[in-house]
Amino acid sequence: MNKTVPASNAVQKSGVTKILLADDHPLLRKALRDLLEKEGDFEIVGEAGDGEQAVTLARQLLPDMVIMDISMPNLDGLEATRQIKASNPSIMVLALTVHTDDESVLEILQAGAAGYLVKNLVTDEVVRSIRAVLAGEMVLSPSIGKLLLKYAARYPTRPLSLGTGEKLSTRELEVLKLTARGMSNKDIAQALGINLRTVKGHLTDIFSKMSVASRTEAVITGLRAGILSLDDLQ
């Protein structure tokens, strides 16, 4: 059995992103740790060798992000992601997978992952993907991103529970629709005639109201809830 390896210091540092690594292969965890610890603003706060450990450590350490292997013993990464997101929606999950077919990746995203990485690519692409997720961008390959969202729209809609007075404003809905088209913050600002800071503020409010932590989650949730339609993806 893989041993859980907590970090020596799990205290949030100013400007530092706390990351939990969850993978049943110690060598891959080491490769990821070595890669990410080169970045001055990333801190590996813990490691888990299976899904159950990942859920437990996520609740204990409250990382900003979990890099989650999908195929793990005891509890797979899909269910671990669901449990982590149910317990704390603000924790971002970046999935590691060897599967790149549309249905498999859609399942990962529906579980609550903000994006995915192909498991055999432990390169600077991992760093770029993490930074993209932190910036609220969609981490999907261009060839399947829009197709996956169209698949999501085919599923039966479910109510989106928003608190009293927490409905999306007209402007927030405009921002969400432009996000669904894959537009960057800069492009959204130009399209709506507002500044970049205002766009970021709207996205923060949208994420909070929808209990999501990324653009990908917001768009998929919007599609599943009927707030967005296929026309909004065109």
C-alpha positions as MATLAB code, in Angstrom:
seq = 'MNKTVPASNAVQKSGVTKILLADDHPLLRKALRDLLEKEGDFEIVGEAGDGEQAVTLARQLLPDMVIMDISMPNLDGLEATRQIKASNPSIMVLALTVHTDDESVLEILQAGAAGYLVKNLVTDEVVRSIRAVLAGEMVLSPSIGKLLLKYAARYPTRPLSLGTGEKLSTRELEVLKLTARGMSNKDIAQALGINLRTVKGHLTDIFSKMSVASRTEAVITGLRAGILSLDDLQ';
ca = [
       0.000    0.000    0.000;
       1.235    3.444   -0.858;
       1.953    5.610    2.118;
       0.368    9.017    2.424;
       3.074   11.648    2.541;
       1.886   14.905    4.121;
       3.859   18.023    3.454;
       5.950   19.500    6.229;
       4.112   22.810    6.008;
       0.513   23.029    4.852;
       0.015   26.630    5.926;
      -1.145   28.942    3.157;
       1.558   31.382    2.188;
       0.744   34.685    0.589;
       0.680   34.292   -3.182;
       1.410   30.553   -3.038;
      -0.830   27.919   -4.616;
      -1.177   24.833   -2.411;
      -1.260   21.619   -4.452;
      -2.131   18.064   -3.437;
      -0.790   15.255   -5.647;
      -2.953   12.133   -5.959;
      -1.513    9.214   -7.936;
      -0.813    5.588   -7.092;
       2.596    5.657   -8.784;
       5.289    7.083   -6.452;
       7.665    7.789   -9.337;
       5.080    9.920  -11.130;
       4.314   11.814   -7.916;
       8.041   12.471   -7.505;
       8.331   13.680  -11.101;
       5.402   16.039  -10.569;
       6.779   17.275   -7.245;
      10.222   17.904   -8.748;
       8.665   19.775  -11.675;
       6.280   21.929   -9.645;
       8.623   22.743   -6.784;
      10.821   24.583   -9.280;
       8.049   27.175   -9.406;
       8.410   29.669   -6.578;
       4.669   30.135   -6.152;
       3.658   26.446   -5.985;
       3.738   24.422   -2.762;
       3.127   20.661   -2.636;
       1.213   20.282    0.623;
       0.692   16.522    0.451;
       0.629   13.319   -1.578;
      -1.949   10.532   -1.751;
      -1.523    7.048   -3.193;
      -5.227    6.310   -3.670;
      -8.594    8.025   -3.958;
      -9.597    7.597   -0.322;
      -6.380    9.241    0.838;
      -6.925   12.050   -1.651;
     -10.374   12.805   -0.226;
      -9.098   12.667    3.354;
      -6.095   14.895    2.701;
      -8.144   17.363    0.668;
     -10.450   17.819    3.664;
      -7.561   18.112    6.097;
      -5.163   20.290    4.102;
      -7.644   22.360    2.054;
      -5.353   22.703   -0.980;
      -6.110   25.182   -3.730;
      -5.763   22.425   -6.311;
      -5.635   18.626   -6.523;
      -3.837   16.978   -9.415;
      -5.858   13.780   -9.593;
      -5.062   10.490  -11.275;
      -8.238    8.849  -12.577;
      -7.263    5.179  -12.187;
      -6.385    4.541   -8.530;
      -7.079    1.778   -5.988;
      -9.715    1.872   -3.206;
     -11.510    4.832   -4.759;
     -11.018    5.966   -8.336;
     -10.252    9.543   -9.258;
     -13.725   10.219  -10.621;
     -15.477    9.428   -7.353;
     -12.717   11.088   -5.335;
     -13.229   14.240   -7.404;
     -16.984   14.139   -6.819;
     -16.501   13.813   -3.057;
     -13.896   16.577   -2.890;
     -16.037   18.962   -4.921;
     -19.120   18.134   -2.838;
     -17.211   18.836    0.362;
     -15.424   21.970   -0.847;
     -16.395   23.336   -4.298;
     -13.600   25.920   -4.208;
     -10.903   23.237   -4.490;
      -9.872   22.963   -8.140;
      -9.172   19.537   -9.605;
      -6.933   18.961  -12.592;
      -7.338   15.372  -13.779;
      -4.540   13.117  -14.970;
      -5.754   10.558  -17.505;
      -4.455    8.143  -20.105;
      -7.840    8.357  -21.845;
      -8.410   11.072  -24.434;
     -11.691    9.893  -25.984;
     -14.589   12.319  -25.735;
     -16.801   10.294  -23.399;
     -14.029    9.596  -20.875;
     -12.955   13.229  -20.693;
     -16.576   14.395  -20.438;
     -17.056   12.091  -17.464;
     -14.017   13.629  -15.794;
     -15.330   17.151  -16.347;
     -18.802   16.241  -15.130;
     -17.253   14.909  -11.937;
     -16.068   18.466  -11.296;
     -12.583   18.631  -12.803;
     -11.583   22.000  -14.218;
      -9.566   20.337  -16.976;
      -7.394   17.386  -17.765;
      -3.824   16.440  -18.576;
      -2.580   13.460  -20.537;
      -0.772   11.353  -17.980;
       2.379   10.649  -19.980;
       3.206   14.350  -20.355;
       5.023   15.418  -17.182;
       6.504   18.497  -18.794;
       6.205   22.256  -18.582;
       2.747   21.770  -20.098;
       1.632   20.733  -16.600;
       2.800   24.072  -15.222;
       1.068   25.972  -18.023;
      -2.144   24.040  -17.451;
      -2.115   24.734  -13.726;
      -1.612   28.434  -14.342;
      -4.400   28.425  -16.923;
      -6.829   26.831  -14.459;
      -5.807   29.316  -11.776;
      -6.547   32.104  -14.264;
     -10.010   30.661  -14.835;
      -9.286   29.362  -18.321;
     -10.547   26.126  -19.843;
      -7.890   23.419  -19.993;
      -9.265   21.351  -22.859;
      -7.671   20.366  -26.134;
      -9.118   22.564  -28.897;
     -10.137   19.519  -30.946;
     -12.614   18.198  -28.385;
     -13.460   21.122  -26.094;
     -16.576   22.363  -27.877;
     -17.675   18.817  -28.771;
     -17.545   17.818  -25.103;
     -19.667   20.790  -24.107;
     -22.221   19.845  -26.760;
     -22.361   16.356  -25.277;
     -23.001   17.874  -21.867;
     -25.940   19.840  -23.238;
     -27.638   16.613  -24.339;
     -27.997   15.387  -20.782;
     -31.260   16.108  -18.926;
     -31.156   19.485  -17.243;
     -31.151   19.720  -13.479;
     -32.097   22.658  -11.281;
     -29.283   25.014  -10.368;
     -29.662   25.901   -6.709;
     -28.861   29.559   -6.145;
     -29.468   31.278   -2.846;
     -32.000   34.050   -2.408;
     -30.901   37.065   -4.422;
     -28.105   35.020   -5.966;
     -29.446   34.820   -9.512;
     -26.998   35.676  -12.256;
     -27.364   39.281  -13.336;
     -27.887   40.187  -16.986;
     -24.221   41.197  -17.269;
     -23.018   38.006  -15.558;
     -25.080   35.931  -17.982;
     -23.498   37.825  -20.880;
     -20.036   37.073  -19.499;
     -20.935   33.383  -19.021;
     -22.207   33.092  -22.587;
     -19.028   34.632  -23.996;
     -17.002   32.315  -21.762;
     -18.898   29.374  -23.265;
     -17.655   30.462  -26.677;
     -14.085   30.109  -25.456;
     -13.347   33.821  -25.352;
     -10.503   35.056  -23.148;
     -11.004   37.657  -20.421;
      -9.436   40.256  -22.707;
     -11.777   39.381  -25.588;
     -14.799   39.473  -23.266;
     -13.773   42.899  -21.991;
     -13.481   44.216  -25.535;
     -16.787   42.669  -26.622;
     -18.706   44.178  -23.696;
     -16.829   47.466  -23.530;
     -15.678   46.949  -19.941;
     -12.246   46.687  -18.356;
     -10.376   43.478  -17.616;
     -10.720   43.825  -13.843;
     -14.505   44.038  -14.185;
     -14.569   40.823  -16.236;
     -12.538   39.030  -13.556;
     -14.903   40.368  -10.908;
     -17.937   39.069  -12.816;
     -16.337   35.643  -13.203;
     -15.569   35.513   -9.485;
     -19.222   36.298   -8.716;
     -20.441   33.736  -11.268;
     -18.236   31.017   -9.782;
     -19.468   31.853   -6.279;
     -23.154   31.830   -7.225;
     -22.840   28.583   -9.188;
     -20.585   26.908   -6.584;
     -17.894   26.151   -9.157;
     -14.195   26.925   -9.326;
     -13.448   27.234  -13.032;
     -14.762   28.290  -16.418;
     -15.147   24.665  -17.473;
     -17.330   23.853  -14.472;
     -19.374   27.027  -14.928;
     -20.112   26.304  -18.580;
     -20.950   22.634  -18.040;
     -23.123   23.501  -15.034;
     -24.830   26.192  -17.084;
     -25.560   23.724  -19.869;
     -26.840   21.061  -17.495;
     -29.066   23.599  -15.729;
     -30.491   25.064  -18.917;
     -28.943   28.509  -18.339;
     -26.861   28.026  -21.495;
     -27.889   26.416  -24.762;
     -26.048   24.965  -27.723;
     -26.537   28.275  -29.515;
     -24.381   29.929  -26.837;
     -21.449   27.734  -27.877;
     -21.466   28.943  -31.483;
];
